[in-house]
Amino acid sequence: MATKAQVLYDFTAEPGNNELSVREGETVTITNANIGGGWIEAQNSRGETGLVPEDYIEVGKPAAGGGGGWGTGGGGGGGGGSAAPLDLSFFDSRPTTATSTTAHSQASNGNDPWAAFSTDASGGFSNNWAAQPQGTETGRTSTHDPWASSTQTQPHPQAYQGPDIYPYPYLIDVDTGAEDDEWDDEWDDMKSTGGYGESEAGEGGAINRGGASGTSMKIKFPSFSKSGPELYLLSKPAPKGKDRLLVYMGEVGPIWSYPEAALDCVVADPKKGSKMYGLKSYIEYQVTPNTTNRPVNHRYKHFDWLYERLLDKFGSAVPIPSLPDKQVTGRFEEEFIKMRMERLQGWMTRMCRHPVIATSDVFQLFISYKDEKDWKLGKRKAEKDETVGAMIFSTIDPEGLPDLEPLEVEHKCEQFSRFTKAMDDGVKDLLTVGQEHWKRCTGPLPKEYQRIGKAFQNLSSVFTSSGYEGEATLTDALTEAGKTYEEIAQMVAEQPRKDLHFLMETNNEYKGLLGCFPDTIGVHKAAIEKVKEGDKLVATSKITPADKVTMAKRASTMSYALQAEMNHFHSNRIYDYNRVMRLYLEEQAKFYETIAQKLRNAHSQFTAM
């Protein structure tokens, strides 16, 4: 006897992820119901086997061989007395659009991820920092329906756009694809969903665990890319436990509940390790949280695992910026290791500052596991977490706050969407200007100062050849002036690393962070649209009046979460730009003060006549 199941919604498999495409109304046979992570293995009538989201099917009673019909009541099929499952098919009115995979040869960021919210988006911003690294994945594909299911693998708008700082022109290794040694399992079980040796399915959707091969990069998607907010809006109420994410009303509006002591951690002390008798090498970093002051060791793949878990669990409500690119050559060079460590530090600092992320079990595991056994057990627990995608809103508790008015929230949402779109443009403009300035400072500008210095020294040599004994003071002063300009040339070439570098890194972080918001806002907009359909759905008996009230209340919870995230973003933005601009201007002032002092010293060498 085989266990049969009926497909409730269309599902299109993503290539290379062991999935099975199914259609609404189709009957499939369950071959393995213990996959976990929200997936089951099924076989269709053509004998094809693959993974299908368990929320997309309804499992019936075991059917003997030939042909009992679908037994969920009605039609004389042996009633069974069980209540009919919740019908969510009325939510499937929006057509699914296919988006093609970004080509590796794409030279610009392609379509604007904000196009879904702005009809006049210019699009096509070219992220060519100084001599854009050849082969760097900078393509970005937009989705015109941000809450529709994706039918093909495509870069997530928040994807980190590669190492674009001018002095670090590291390239993607398009010949060998992913860094094999970065994906070797050392502590990881090959059969767990956290394994990196093969392509496996994660909790909330198909995730390519094996890294990119060939010339295109596989970017992870948050769980909501395959399950919209409707699953939360009409799901059974989840018990409110210790994982409650509280939202309070602060001076600026709804805010997350922040811990009393701020979390921080230091990423430092990179060390090269090896395995398989030295055939495989890797870099390991020490991560030391201020809560324990005890370092834990992590390789890059462990950071990537953390990113995937955070994206799966919180991506519908909290923008999770991507990690630095892992597909680069020269990964054991000192300069690159330093750059990667700096960017991992920036990513971890941002995660530590977010109250939802910092207090989550998976993040606490990452920064403070006790030993290898503790790490393995914690990983497996995190990978089995079912509160992912839109269901994360079931843990959010706007304690004691009244339900929000949808129209008012929509207005704030549109205002924030316009602001973040404008900021995205401003950040990209600053990156472009900074890139051009960096190129001048490390190229033609120092050469001009060198030419001036050489010219002064040449003139000094000419004066010396005159044989006139009374001009030694002048020729010496000219020589010193020439050397001063050569020193200035060196200072100009080195200065961007001291000030512009940090300004560019901050803007690069915000470019990635801003790219997350179209999806986050899209989830909220989709929920509001469903609530607006409430009266119509009640009139057609699709839902009950009680369901309509539940939908409105839960949409209000989603609105509180979005506004709390908006306010968190603004407070961090003000802090970050105050900090980085003070640093930039302080370094600029030191730079010009040092130049002024050198010029005064050179000036003092000449005799006043």
N, C-alpha and C positions, 0 to 999 in steps of 0.2 A: 504494500500500500504506500502510495506516494502522497506527500503533503502538497496540495494545490493552493495557489494564491491567485487572486484577481488583481490586475493592475488598475490602480485608481487614477493615475495621471501619466501623461506621456513623459518618458525619460530618454534623453539622447546621450549615449555613451561618449566619453572623451577618449580619443585614440591613445593606446599605450597604457591604459589604466585598468585593464582587466574588467571593464564594465560591460553591461549588456543593455542594448537599446530595447525599450518596451513601449507599447502603446496602450492607451486607456481602453479597458475592457478585455484586454488579452489575458489569457490564463497561462500561468507559468508553474513550473514544478520547483519547489524548494529543495535544493541539494545540500545546502549548509546554512543553518539558521544561527550559527554561533560565530559568525565573523566578527561581530562587535563593531562599535563605533558608528552605529546607525545603518549598517549595511548587512545584506544577506546575499548568499549565492543562489542563483536560480538558473533554470534551463527553460528555454522556450520550445515551442512546438517543432522547430526546425533542428533541435538538438544542440543549439548554441548555448554555452554556459558563460556566466559572468556575474559581476556584482550589480546589485540594484538597491537603491535606498529603501529601507524597510518602511519608511513613512509613505512610500509611493504604492504599496501593495496592501491587500487585505488577505490575511491567511485564513483559509477555510478549514473545514474538517477533512481528515484523510479520506481520499476518494479511491475506491477500489477500481483497478484497471480501467475498464472500458468506459465508462462515460457518464457517470453521474453528473448532473448539471450542477451549476453553482448554488450551494446551499446556504444562502443568507436570508432565508425567509421568502415568502411569496411563491406563487406558481407551483404549489404542491410538492415542494422539495424537502419536506421534513423540517419543520420550522425551527427547532433547536431553542427557541425562546429567548435568544440573546438579543440585546438591543442593537439596532443598526448603528454602524459607525458614523462618526461625524462626517457629513458631506461637505468637502471644501472645494468641490469642482466648480462652484460658481465663481471662485476667485481666479480661475484660469482663463480669463477673458482677454488678457493681454497677449499678443502674439510673441513668440520667441524669435529673436533675431540672431542670425549667425554673424559672428565677427571673425574675420580671418586672422590667422597668426601673423604677428608682425614680422616682416622680412628682415633678415640680418643686414641687408644692404641699405636699409632705410637710414638716411643720413640725418634726419631731424626727428623731433618728438612726435611727428605725425599729427593726428587729430587731437584737438584739445579735450581732455577729460571733462572739462566743464561744459562741453557743447550741449549736454543734456539739459542744462539749466540756462543757457544763454544762446539765443539764436544768432547773435551777431559776433560770436567768438571768432577771433582772427585765426586761431589754430596755427599749427606749423611752426611753432617757435623752435629755432635751431639752438641746441645746447652745445655749440662749438666753443668750449673753453679753448685756451690757447692750443692750437693744433690738436683738435679732438683726437684722442687715442683711436687709431685705426682699429676697427673691429669691436669697439665698445658698444654694448647694447644700449642705445639711447632711444629706440623706438617706443612709442606709447600709443596704444590703441584705445580709442574711445568706444563706449557702448552707448547707443542712442537711447536704450532703455535700461537705466542703471539697476533696476530691480528684476529684470528678466533673467531667466536661466541662460547660462552660456553654453553654446553648443560646440565650441571649439576652444582649445587652449589659447589664451591670450594674456598679454602682460597686464597685471593689475595696475591701475593708474598710480598707485603709491610706490611702484617699484623703484628701487634705488637705481639711479641712472649711470652707475659706473664711476670709476675714479677719474674725475675731471680736473683736479688741481694741476696746474700747468707743469710743475717740475716732476710729476709722477706719471709719465706716459706709459703705464703698463697696459698690455693688450690682452684681450681674450685669446686663449689658445684654441683657435678654431680647428686645428688639426686633431687635437686629442680630446676636445670637448671638455667635460668637467674634470676637476682635479681628482683623479682616482683616489689618491691617498687621503684627500680630505674626507672621502666618503667611506673609507674602510671602517668596519665596525670593530671597536676595541672593547667597549663596555656593553655595546648594544646587542640585543637579540635580533638575529636576522628575521625572525618571524614576527617581531613586534611591529606595530605601525610606525614606530620611530626609526626603523631600520633604514639605512641609506644605500643598501646594496642592490635593491631592485625597486621597480615601480609598484607602489601599493596604494590602496585607498585609505584616506583618513576619515576622521569622524564626520566632517561636514561636507565632504565633496571629494572629487578626484584630485589628488595631489601627487605630482610627480616627485617621488622621493629620491630619484636617482640622479638628479641634476640634469643640466641640459647636455645634449649631445649634438654634434653637427654645428650648425650656425645659429640656432635660435635658442633663447633662454626661456626656461619654464618658470613662470612666476606663480606663487601660491595664491589661492583665492580664499577669502573668508567664507564661512559656511553659508552666509546669506545669499551667495551667488547661485545656490541651488534650492534654497528654501526661503521664501519670502516671509514677511512679518505675519501673514495670515495664520501660520502654524502656531504662533504665540497668541494672536488675538483671540482665538477660540479654543485654545488648548485647555486641558484640565488644570485647575490652580495647583501650583507647586507649593509644597510646605515651605514656610519661611524658616530657615535654619540659620546656622552661624555664618553662612555665606551671603547674608543679606548685604546688598550694596545700598547704603543709605544716602538719600538726597535731602538736603535742608534748604531753607530759604535764607540766603545771606543778603548782604547789603546790595549786591549787584544782581540778585536773582537766585535761581536754584543753583546750588553748588554741591559737589560731592562731599562726603564726610572724610575729612583729612585726619590722618593719624597724628597723635600729639608730638611724636618724635619723627623728624624727617629722616627718611632712609637715604643712604648714599653708599656707593661702593667704588672701589678703585680697580681698574683693569691695568695690570702691570706685569713686569718680569717675564716677558716672552722667552720660552726656551724651545730649542729644537729637539724633538724626540724621534725615535725610529722604532720600527718593528720588522718582523720577518727578516731578522739578521741584517738589518740595515737597508733592505730593499725598499722599504716604505718609510718616508719621513713626514713629519708634521710639526706644526708650531702649537705649543700649549701656553695658555695665559693663566695668570693667577687673578682671581676675582675675590676681593676682600670687602665684605660689607661692614658698615660701621656698627651693626648690631652685635656682631660676634667678634670682629677683628681677627677672624680665623680665615686664612685664604683657602679657596677651593680651586681646583684646576679644571680648565675647560679648553677644548679645541674649538676651532671655528664651527665644526659641524654641530656641536652642542648648542652654540648660540643660535644656529639655524633651526635646530629642533625647538628651542624656546620660542623663536619667532613664529613658527608654525602653530605651536600650541596656543600662543596668545592671539594669533589671528583667527584661529578656529573658534576660540572661546569668546573673545571680546570684540572681534572685528565688526560686528553689526552695530555696536554702540560706541566703541572707542577706536579712533584712528590709530593703527599700529604701523609706524614707519618701518620700512624695510631695512635690512642689514646692508653693509657694504658688499659689493659684488664679490663672489667667491671665484669666478672664472677669470683668473689673471695669471700671467706668467711672471717669473721673477719673484715668486712668493717667499723665497728664502733670502732675498736681498734685504739688507739692513734697513734701507730707506722705505721699502714697501711694508716691512713688518711694523716699523714705527707708524706709518700712515694707517695701517689697518688697526693697530692697537688704539690709536687716537680716535678713530671713528667708532670702534666698538665701545670705547669709553663714553663717547657722546651718546650713543644709542642707549647704553645702560643707564646713564645719568637721566635721560629723558624718561625711561621706564620707571626708575626709582622715584621720580617726582610725580608720577601719576598715582593717586591714592587707590584706584581700583586695581591697577597692575601690581603696584608695590606690595599690596597686602594679599594678593592671590596666592593660593597654595603652590601653583606651578612655579611662580617667580621666586617664592621663598625657598622652594626646593633647590632651584638653580644656584642660588647664592649661598646656601647654608647646609647642603646635604652633609651627613656625618661621615659616610664611607661609601664604598662601591655598592654594597648591598642596599643601603638607604637610597642611593641614586637610582638603581634599577627598579626598586619597588615604587618609588615616587614617579618614575617615568611611566611605568605601566598603568598606575592609577590615573595619571593625567591623560594618557591616551585613551582610556576607557570613559572619560568624563562625557556625559551625554548632554550637559547643559551648555550647548554650543550654538552658534548661529543666533537666530532671533530669539531662541529660548533664554538667552542671557538676560533678557528683560524681565523674565519671571523672577529673577533674584533681586531686582531693583525695587526699593521701597521708599517712595516719597512720603516719609513718615509724617502723618498728621496734616499733610498739605491737601488743599481742595483740588478737584479735577480742573484741568485747564480748559479754557475756551479754544477750540480748534482754530478759529479764524485769527485770534491773537497770536497763537503759536505759529501759524502759517506766515504771518507778517514778519515775525522775528526770524523765522527760518529763511525767508527770502532775503531779508536784510543781511543776514550772516552769509548767505550764499553769494550775494553780490560783493560783500566785503572780501571774502576769501578769494573770490575770482580776481578781484582787483589787486589784492595782495600777491596772488600768484603771478600776475603780470609784472608787478613791481619788483618782486624777488628775482624773476627771470631777467628783467632789465638790468638790475644791479649786478647780477652774475655776468651778464654780457659786458657791461662797462668794466667790471673788475677783471675779467679775462683780458680785455684789450689793454687795460693799464698794466697788468702783470706782464704781458708780452712786451710792452714798451720798456718796462723797468728791467727786464732780463735780456733785452735785445738792443734796440737802437739807442735808447737813452744812455746807458753806460758807455756805449761806444762813442757817443758825442762828447761826453765828459773826458774820456780817454784821449780823444783827438785834441781837445783843448789843452789837456795836460802835456801831451807830446809836443804840441805847437809851442807852448811856453818853454819847454826844455830845449827844443831845437833853437829857439831864438836865443836862449842863454848860451848855447854852444857857439852860435854865430858871434855873439858879443864877446865871448872869451877869445875867439880867434883874432880879434882886433889887435891884441898886444898892448892895449892901453891899460896901464897899471891902476888906474883910479876907479875901475868899474867892478871890482870883485864883489862889493856889497850888492850891487844891482844883479849881477849874474847869479849869485847865490840865492837871492830873493826870487828871481824868476824860476830857478830850478825848484825851489821849495813850493812855489805857487803851482808849478806843473805837477809835482808829486801830490799836492793837496787835491787837485782835480782828479788824479788817478785814484786816490783814496775815496773821493766822493763817488766815483764811478762804481767802485766795489761796494760801497754802502748802498747805492741805489739798487744794484743787482740783488743784494741780500735782504733789503728792507721788506719786500712783500711777504717773506716767510715770517717776519716778526709781527706784522699787523694785518695786512690784507688777507693772509691765509686764514685767520680766525674769523674774519668777517665773511669770507667766501664759504667757509665750512658751516657757519651758522645759517647762511642763506641756502646752502645746499640741503641742510637738514630740513628747513622749512619748505623748500620746494617739494621734498618727498612727503612731508607731513600734510601740506595743503592738497596734494594729490589724493589723499585718503578721503577728504570730505565729500566729494560728489557721491560716493557710495554710501557713506554714513547718512548724509542728508536724503539720499534716494530711498533708503529703507524707511525713514520717517515719513517721507511724502507718500510712499506706497501705503503705509498704515493709515494715514489721514484719508486717502482716497477710498479705502475700504470702509472706513467709518461713515463717509459721506453716502455710501451706497446702502447704509443700514436700513432706511425706510423702505427702499425698493426691495431689499432682500426679505424684510419682514412681510411685505405685501405679497410676495410670491412664495411665502412659506419656506424660503431657503434657510432662514434662521428664525429663532423665537425672539419676542421682545426682550426677554432676559439676556439673550445672546448679544443683542444690539447694545444694551447697557454695559455688558462686559467688555465688548469691543471698544466702546468709547472710553471706559475707565482705563483699559490697558493702553490705548493710544495715548492717553494723558500721561501714563507712566513713561512711555517712550519719549514723550515731549519733555518731561522733566529731565530724563537722561540726556537728551540732546542739548538742552539749555545748560545743564551742568557741564557738559563737555565743551560747549561754546565758551562758557565763562572760564573754565580751566585753560583753554587755549589762549584766551585774551590775557589772562594773568601771566602765563608763561611767556607769551610774546613780549609783553611790556618788560618783564624781567630780563629776558634774553637779549633784547635789542639795547636796553640800557647798559647791560654788562658789556656786550661786545663793542658798542660804539665808544664807551669810555676807554676800553682797552685800545681800540684802534686809534683814537685821537691822542691818547697818552703816548703811544708809540710814535705816532706821527710828529707830535711835539718834540719828543726826544730826538727824533731823526733830524728835524730841521734845526733844533738847537745845537746838535753836534756839528752839523754842516756849518752853521753860522759861526761857531767857535773856531772851527778849522779855518774858515775864511778870515776871521779876525787875526788869527795867528799868522797867516800868510801875509795879511795886510801890514802887520807890525814889522815885517822883515824889510819893508821898503822905507827908505829915508825920506822924511818930510822935507821938502825943498821950499 
